[in-house]
Amino acid sequence: MIQKTSYRFLKKMREVSEFIRLENGGISFVRPVPVVEGRLIIFCKRHYSRRGAVRYRCSVRFLVMGKTMSRNKLENADYSVFTVSKDATGFRIVLPVWKLDDPEYSEGKHFFVIFLLNKLKMKPYKGEARLSFKSDEALFRYNIDEDGVFECEIEYMPDLSNPSTCGACVEIINLGKIKTCITVGESTAPFFSKRYKANLLPEVDRPKVLIIYFGSLYYDYMKSRYLTIKGILDALNLEASTILYGSNKIELRFILKRKYRRDIVKRKIVELRVLGEGDDG
C-alpha cells in the first residue's frame, strides 16, 4: 500500500540526514552514495471548489539530467535553472537537485532529493529608458547587479504650468506560466530623482540543505503534498505573497501615468540568468 511505503520512507529520512555533512558550502557524504542530478519542478494553480473554498491544483515532476554516479561530495549545482515565481494565482518552483539513487532509499516514485541553497549570483544588466508626452518627460536609469538587486532611478519632469501626466513608475512582469507583477516604485514628485529597489534573488546568510521526500509530493493523500510544499516554501523563506526569483524571462514596464487616460508605456524584455557555480557569466 502507498501509505505503508510512504511511512517506511519517511522513517528513512533520519538515516539520510545522518550521513550528510555540510562542509565549505557543499555537501559531503560519510560514505560514497549513488546519486543522479536532476530538476524538481513544482507547479500549483489556485482555483475554487464548488463551495467556494480555495484549492490548489498541483503538478510535481522530477527530470533526470545526467547519469547515476557514486559520489562522496555534491558540488557544481546548475543554479541557472533555479526559478521561483509566485503571486495570488499560484506559484512555480524549479530547483536543481540530486536524487539518491541507492536502492535502499529509492523505489519507484518513493525517493529522496537533496537541494543545496547557497548565496546565488546573477548576470548583471543595465539600461536606460526615456518617455515623453507633450511637454512632460520621465527618465529611468536601471541596473541589475550580481547580487540580484534590481535598482531603478526615476526622474519625473512634468510641465509645471500645465502638466499632462501625474507620475512615473516601473514594474517587473514575469512572462512565464505565473504572471507575477511587481511594482518596484512610483514617483510623483516633479524634478526629484529617487531610487527604488527589488530583490530578484533570495537572501541567503548561510547555506541551507533540504532533504525532500518525493513520494509525499507525488501522491496526494492525507494533506502530505500540502504540508511538504509548505515546508519547502517556509525553508526557503518564500512566505511573501508576491515573489520573483531566479532565471526568468521578464518584461520591464516603464510607465508615464496619465489621469483618466491611457498611460504612456515602454517595454523592455530581459532574460534573467542565475550564474552556476564557477560561472563568470
N, C-alpha and C positions, 0 to 999 in steps of 0.2 A: 504493500500500500504506500501511497505517496506520503502520508503522514508519518509512518514509521521510518521511511527512508530519510525524510527531512529531519526528523528528530535525531536520527543516528548521525547525520552530517553536522547538525548544529552542535552536537557534543564534541565533534572533532575540531571545531573552531578553536577551542582552547589548546589542542595539540599543535595546531598550525601556528598560533601566536607564540608558543613556547620555543619553536626552532627558528624564529625570525629575529634578526637583530638590525637595529638602525645605526649605521656607522658612517660618519663623514658624508652625510647627505644621501646615502644609498642604503640598499637593503642587502644584508648578507644572511646566509643560512648556516646553521651549525653543522650541516651535512649537505652534500650535493643533492639537489632536488630537480626532477624533470619539469620544465616549465615551457609554455608557448606564449609568445607575445600576441596581443590582440587588442580589440576595442570593445568597450562596453557602452552600448547605446540605449538610453532610456528616454522614451518619448511619451508624454502624458498630455492629454487634451481634456479640458474641462467641459462638462455638459450637465444637464439637469434631468433628474428622474421624473417619472410621471407625477410624483407627489411634490416636485419642486426642490428636492434635496440636491445638493451639489455632489457630483460624482466625477471621477477621472477615468477615462479610457486610456489604458497604458499598453505600450508595446516595449518589450525588452529583448535586445539581441546581443550576442557575443560574436564578433567577427574575428576569425583566426587570421593573423597577419605574418605568420612565419612557421618555422618548423620546431618541433619539440627538441629541446636541448637540456642536458643536465648542467645545472649551474650552481655555483657557490655564492654568486652575487648578482643582483639585478641592478643594471645601470643603463644609461643612454636611452631613456624612455623617449618615445616620439611625441613630445608635447605639442607638436604642430597640429595635432588633431583635437587638442583639448578645447571643448566648447561648452558654454553654459548660456542658454537664453531662456528667460523666464518673465512672464507677465501674468495678468489676471486670467488669460485664456488657457494657460498651461505652461509646460516647460520641456526643454530638450537638453540632455546632457550627454556628452561624448567624452569618455575617459580612456587614456592609454593604460592598459592593464596587462598583467601577466596571469595566466591561468596555471594553477598547479595541476600538472598532467600525470601525477602519480596515481596509479590505480587505487591506492588506499584512500585518496582524497578526491576521486573523480569517478562518477558513474552516471552516464547519460547526461541529463540536464542538471545533475547534482554535482557541483564542483565549486571550488573557491577561486576568486580572482583577487589580485593584490594591486592596489593603486598607491603610488607614492606621489604626494604633492610637495614639491619643492618651490622655492621662490622662482617665479617664471619671468621671462623677458619677452618683449615684443619688438617686432621690426619697426623702427622709427619712421615717422611720416610727418610732413608739414606742408602747409599751403596757405593760400590767401584767397578771399572772395570779397567782391565789392558789388553792392546792389544800389540801385537808384530809382527814384520815382519823382518826376517833376524836379523840384529843387532839393528834395530830401535824399540823403545817402546813408549807407551803413557799411562799415569796413570790418571784416572778420579776419583775424590772423590766428591760425590754429596749428597745433602740432600734437603728435603722439610720441611720447618718449619711450625708452626701452623698458621702463617700469610699467608701461601700460596706462599711463595717465594722459587722458585727453584734456588739453588746455586750449581755451579759445578766448581771445581778447576781442571784445566788441566795442566799437566806437560808433555811436549813433549821432548823425549830423543832420537834423531837420532844418527846414527854413523856419526860423523863429517867428517871422512876421506872418507867415501863412502856411503852417505845416500840413502836409497831405498824408502823413503817416503818424503812428502813435507809439512806435518802438521797434526794436530788433531782437531776434532771438535765434538760437541754434539748437537743433535737435539731432539725435542719432537714431536711425531706424534700422533695425535688423531686417535683412532681406531673405532670411531663412524661413523655416516652417513656422516658427514662433515670431510674430512681427512685433518684437519688443521695441517700444518707443521711449526714449529718454530725452526729456527737455533739460539740456545742460545749463542754460542760463538765458535770461531775458533782460534787456536794458531799455529803460525809458528815459533815462537822464540825458539830456542833449549835451553834446560835445564833452562827454565824460567817458573815458576809457576804463573798462572794467574787465577783469579776468574771471573765467568760470572753469571749473574742473569736473571731470567724471572719471572714475576708475574703470578700466576695461580688463583688468586682471585682478584676481583675488589677492588680498593682503595676507602674506604668509610670513609669520615671525619665526617659525621653526618648522622643519619637515614633519609631515603627517603621513601615517600609514593606515590605509583602510583595507581590512580583510572582508570581502563581500561574498556571501553565500548566494550563488546564482539561483539555486533552487527556490529560495524564498521570493525571488523576483519573477521567475518564470511561471511558477504555479501560484495562482491567485486563490488562496483559501485562508480562512481564519485571520484575515487582515494582515497576513505576513508580508505581502507585497507593499502595502501602505506603510507598515512600520519600518521595513528595510529602506524604502525610498526616503522616508522622513529622516531616518538615521543618517543616510548619505548627505542629505541637504544640511542637516544640523552639523555634521562633522566638517563640512566644507564651508560653514558659515554662509549658507545661501538662504537665510530666513527672509531677506527683503523681498517685497512683492514684485519688484522690477529689477532684473539683473541681466547684464550683457557682458560676458567674459569670454576671452579666448579668441580663437581663429574663426572669424565670421565675415561674411560679406555684408557691409553696411552702407547706408546712404546718409551722408552728412547733408542736412537740410538747413540752409541759411534763409532766414525769413525777415522781410521788411514788412511790418504789420500795418494794415490799414483798417480804420474803424468802420465797421459795417460795409466793408468792401472786400473783394478778393485780395489776399496778400500777394506780395511780390516774393517769389521763391526761386532760389538757385540750388541745384542738387549736385552732389559730388559722390561718385561711387568709390569706395575704398575697400580693398581686401586686407583685413586684419590677419596677421600671421604670428602665432606664438613660435618663438625660436626653440628648437630642440637643444638638448644638452650638447655642448661643443659647437653649436651653430652660431656663426657670427652674422647671419643674415645675408 
